[in-house]
Amino acid sequence: MPRYKKKKHNRILSAPKKRAKAPIKKRQIDEDIVMTSSKSPKTKSNSKPETKIKVIEGGKLERSRKFKVIVSAVAVIAVVLIIIEALMPAGLFQTVSNAVTTIGTGSYPIAVSGGETLSVVPISNYYYHLTDTHISAYSNGGKILFSEAHGYERAVLCASKGRALIYNQGGKEFLIFNLKGEKYSLKTEDEIICGDISDSGTFAVVTYSPSYASAVTVYNSRGKIVYEWYSAENTINSIAVSSSGKKIAISTYNSTSGVFNSKVHIIGFKSATPEYTKQIDGEIVYGLECSNKSGFNIIKSNGIDTVKWSSFKENAYTDDYKISYFRDSGGTNVGVFTRDSDKTDNKIVIFSKNGKVKKIIRYKGIINDIEVRGSNAYCINDTTVSVLDFDGNVKFTADYGFGGEGIAVSSANVVAVITDSEIKRIKLSERN
């Protein structure tokens, strides 16, 4: 209703007639109505503002609701990514890519490129094979994932769940592979001593140095340098990179009056000062092995020490026999200790991931390689494959020929035996 305004009169009029009272009264009434706010919801002027207020409040509530949904989704995604990183240090993409690549089977026997097998490293459902001329990867089903020449005189293989590192010991170059083949190669300024690669893809290379005894260079998965550390007096002879790629362990040695002494350090990438140091007198550490997410193993001449990456808690095992092999088998580690005077007299020691001894198995016979799967130990000698339970009982056995250098377990009673010339698939029969 339009606003009403009463007209003004400038002349004197005669007294209004009775009939004029009605319009005057009507105008007065209309004026009173205009001056008083109406509560009727049907009027246009009152309904319009109420509608606007409701729309504005509804928009704010909707935006608030959407914001809370987005924040919750981001929080859930962050938690999922943290869980994935904990369970799959190699990363979701790399893990899925590896799983897809290994799908399919091949045929045995597989001809081997090269004249000498240097090492075999089983990783879950596939394995790497290094010869004096080639690096290859095979699925447990016999599928050839890749096979490439490396061209190194003294090739050394380090493998993780995601990738493999090959370096030329004494040379100045190294190669990085995934299950599809070579990803890239890098060069160093000085001769390479040793190296290691983690499940996360972070890797480290130790070299000699003109200004120091030796140096460590750590690279991320893309091959970019993220950390460097120098040893002024002692030579670094072994290195392990944590599964997360956030720490390294190194062993160093020196000689005083003909006696060797060693140190093991744990180093984070925020400081040059070691977080942990262990003194080992009278010997050189054979090697360091990162065999699980929480710790690593110090391999000594007659024992194994396991150290936690964060708490530095230790478990130690010492034997009167000398160590011949140490293998990481997916959380369960195995060491073979052999009598110096009799190579057929062996102790197979099964360790938990924390370094505690689970079982000690006496084994009579030469061991060329060993792997643990489940509650069984798979051993090969020059002509035979044997499967032992943790009580030392022989469950399966089979003759494969001769010249076995490595073993990869495909299933409970099927293994691949790697020789210098071929890879054979061996089905084991139950021993009566």
N, C-alpha and C positions, 0 to 999 in steps of 0.2 A: 504494500500500500504506500503510495507517495506521501511524502510529508505535507501536512496541511499548514498554511499560513493565513492567519486572519487578516482581512483587508482593513486599511485605515480610511476614515472619512473626514474631509476637511470642511464640510458645510453642515449647518444645522438643519435637521430634517424634522418633519412633523412627527408627532407621536405615532408610533407604528400601530397599525390596525391589529385586531386580534388574529387575523389570518396570517399575519407576519410572524407571530410568535413561534409557530411551528418550525420554520426554517432556522430562526435564531437558536432555538433550542437544539435543533438538529446539528447546527454547526458547532455548538458548544459541546454537545455529546461527542461529535466527531473529534473535536479538539482534545477532549479528555481522553478519548480512546488512543489517539496518537501519542499523547504524552505519557501514557502508561504502557509498560512492556507487557507483551502478551505471552502467556505460557502455552499457547496452542502449538503443538508440534506440526500442524498442517500448514502453517504460514511459511512462505518461501524464505523470508529473512531470518527466521530462527533455525530452520532445518539445515540450511547450507553451512554455517560455521560449525555445527556439531558434526556434520559429516566430514569436514576437513580435519577436525581434531582427531577423529577416529582413524582416518587414513594415515596421518602422520605418526601416531602412536603405533599403529600396526606395522608401518615400515621400519621403525626403530626396532621393534621386537623381532621382525624377520631378519634384519641385518645382524642383530645380536645372536640370533639362533644360528645363522650361517657361519658367523665367526667362530662360535664355539665348536661347530661341527668340523671346521677346517683345522682348528687347533688340536682337537682330539685325533683327527686323521693323521696330522703331522707327528703327534706323539706316538701313535701306534706304529707308524712307518719307522720312526727312529728306534723303537724297541725291537722291531723285527730286524732292522739292519744290524743292531748290536748282537742279537741272537745269531744271525747269519754269520757275522764276523767271528763270533766265538766258536760256532760249529764248523764253519767253512772258511778258514783263514785264506784260502786261495781265492775267495770271492765267489759270489753266486754265478756270475757270468762264466768265469773260468771253470767252475765245477760243472755247470750244465754243458758247456762246450766240450769238456773232456768226456762227459757221459755220452753225448751224442756221437763224438768221434769214434768211440770204442764199440759202438753198435755194429754188429755183423760178425761174421766168422771168416776164417781163411782155411788153408789146408796145410797139413804137416806131411812130411818134414819140410822145413824152410831152409833154403841154402843161405849160408852166412857169408857176408862180404868181408874179406880180410883173412889174414892167416893166423891171428892169435886173439883169443878172447881176453880182454883186460878186466872187465867187470860186468856184473849183471845186477840190476837194482829193481826188484819187484815193487810196484806201487798199486795196491788194491787190485783192480781187475786188468792191469796192464803192466808191462815191464820194459825197462831200457836195457839195451845191450851195446856195450862199447867194445870195439875191436881196435886193432892197431891202425886201421884205415877208415872205419865208418862208425857212425852213431845211428842206432835204429831203435824203434819202439814198436812193440807188438801187443795186441790184446791177448788176453788169456785164451781166447778162442782161435788164435792163430792169424788174425787179421794184421797185415803189415800197415802200421799207422804212418810211418815214414822211414826212410833210410837214406842218409846223406854222408858224403865223404867229409872228414874234418881236416885232413892234411897236417896233423900234428905229430911230431916225433915222440913226445912224452905226454900223451893225452890222459887226463884225469877227469872222471865223471862225478858230479854231485847232482842228486835228484831230489825233488820235492813233489808234493801232490799236484802242483800246478805246472812246474817247469823243470828244466834240466840245465845245468851249467857245465860246460866243458872248457877246461883251460889247458894250455900247453905249459907244463911245468918247466921252468927255466926259459920260457919264451915270453912274448909280450902281447899276446892276444888271447881272447876267450870268446866263446859263443854261447848264446842263450836260445833254448829250444822250448816249444810247447809240443803238443801231440800232433800238430800239423806240419812241423818242421822248424827250420831256423827262423827266429824272429829278428835277431840282429847280432852283430859282432862288434866288439870294442877292443881298443888297444890300450896298453899301459906304457908308461915311460921307462919302467924298470922291469927286471925279470920277475916272473910270478913264482911265489913259493907255494901257496895253497889258496883255497877258496871254499865258499859254501853258499847255498841258496835256500831260502825259507819257503814255507807253504804260501806265504803272502806274496811272493814274487820278489821281495827284497833280497839282495845278494851282496856278498862282500868278497874282495880279492886282496890277498896279502902279497906285497912285493918287497924286494930289497930297496934301499934308499941310499942315495949318495951322501946324505947328511945325517942319517940315523941308521940304526941296526936294521930296522924294517918298518913298514908302514901298512896301515889298513885303509882301504877305501870302500865305503858302503854306497851302494846304488839302490834307487827305488826300482819298481817293476818296469819303468819306462827307460831305464838306463841312465838316469840323471844322478849325479853325485849328491848325497845328502849328508855325509859325515866322513871325516878323516881323523885318523889317530896314529901317533908315531911312538915307536919304542926306541928310546935313546941308546940303551946298552944291550938289552937282551933280544935275541932273534925269535920272532914268532914262527912257530912250526905247525900250528893248527888253529882252526877257527870254526865256530858254530854260530849260526844266526837263529834267533828265537823264531818260533812259528808265526808270531805276530809281526816280526820284522822290526821290533822296537828296541832290541838289545842284541849285543854280541858277546860271546865268550871267546877268549883267546888263551892259548898256552904259549909261554915263552921259556927259553932255557939259556943257561950260560955254563961255563966250565971254570972251576977254580981248583988248581993243583991236580988236574986230571979227573976231577969229580964233577959230574953233571948235576945241576939243580934246576928245578922248574918252578914256575908260577902260573896259576890260572886266575884270570881276571874276568869279571863281568862288568861290561861298560854300557851305559846308556848314552843316548845321543845328545844330551843336554850339557854334558861336561866331559872334560878329558880325564877327570879323576875317576878311577874304578870304583864301582859300588861295592865290590867284593873282591878279595884276594885270598888265594889258598897257596901255601908254600908246600912244595913237594921236593924233598931232598933226596939226592942219590940216584936220580934217574930222569930220563926224558919222557914226557907224556907222549904216548903213541898217537893219540887222536882225541878229538872232541866230537860228540854226536848228539845233535838235538833230536831226541827220539819221541818227545811228546810235547804238549802245549805248555806244561808247567815247569819242565826242567830239562837238563841235559846231562850227558854221561861223560866222565873223564876216564879214558881207557889207558890203563897202566900195564906194565909188563906182567904183573900177576894179580890184577884186580880191577874192579870197576867202582868208581865213586859217582853217585848221582846227586846233583845239586839243583835246588829249586831256583828259578829265575828271580823271583821276588823276595821270598822269605829267606833264601840261602840255606835252607835246611838240607842236611846231608845224610845220605845213607852210603855205607862203604862195605865192599866185599873184597876179601883177600883170599887167595888160593896158593897152595904150594906148587901148582902146575903153572905153566906159562900160557898166556892167552894166544889163541890162534885166530879166532874169528869173533866178531861182535856184530849182531844184526838187529835192526829195528823191524819188528813185525807188527806194526799197527797198534802200539801200546804195550805189547808184550815183547820184551827184549830177551835175546839169547846170547850167551857167551860160551865159546868152546875153549876149554883149558886143556893143554896137552903136556904130557910128561916129556921132558927134554930127551931122555934116553930111549923112549919108546913112542913113536908117532901113532901107534895104534891104541894107546892107552889115553882115553879122553874122558873129561867130565863136561857134560852139557848142563849149563846152569841157566835156569829160567828165572827171569826177573819180572817183577811187576813194573808198572810205569813209574812208581815212586822209588825204584831201586831195591826193593826188598826181595829176598830170595824166595821163590815159590817152590821150586823143585831142583834137585841135583840128580842127573841121570848118568850112570856109568855106561860108557859105550866102548866096545872093543872093535876097532877098525879105523882105517884112515877116513877122515872127513874132508871132502873137497869143497863142500858148501852146505849150508843149513838154512832152513826157514821154519818159523813157527806159525801155525794157523790153528786157531781154536785151542784145543788141548792136545795137539799133536806136534811132534818135531819131525820134519822131513830132512833126511840126510842123503847125500850122494857120496860114493867113493868112485874109484876108477871104473867100475863095471855095474854097480848095483844102486838102486834107490830103495831106501827103507823108511818106514813110518813108525815112529815110536810114540806111545802114550807117555804121560808124565811120570808113570811108574817104571818106565824103562822097558815095557813089553813091546815087542815088535808086532805091529798089527798088520801091515802090508809090506810087500817087497816085490821087486821086479828087476830083471836084468835089462839094461838098455844098450849094451854094447861096450864102448870104452871111451875114455877121454872127456868125461863130464867136467865142465868148469863152473857151471852155475845151474840154479834150479829156480823155477817159478811155479807156484802151486795154483792150479786152475780150479780144482774142487777137492773133496775129501780123499778121493782115490785116483785123481788124474793130475799129472805134473808135466811141465815142459822141462826137458833137460837140454842145456846149451853146451855144445862142444865147439871146437875151433872151426869145424866145417859145416855143421848143420844144427838145427833145433828140432828135437824129436818130441812127440807127444806120447807119454808113457801112461798106460792104465795099469794101476797096481792091483794085484790080486791078494785076497785075504790069506794070511799065513796060517797054516794048520798047526 
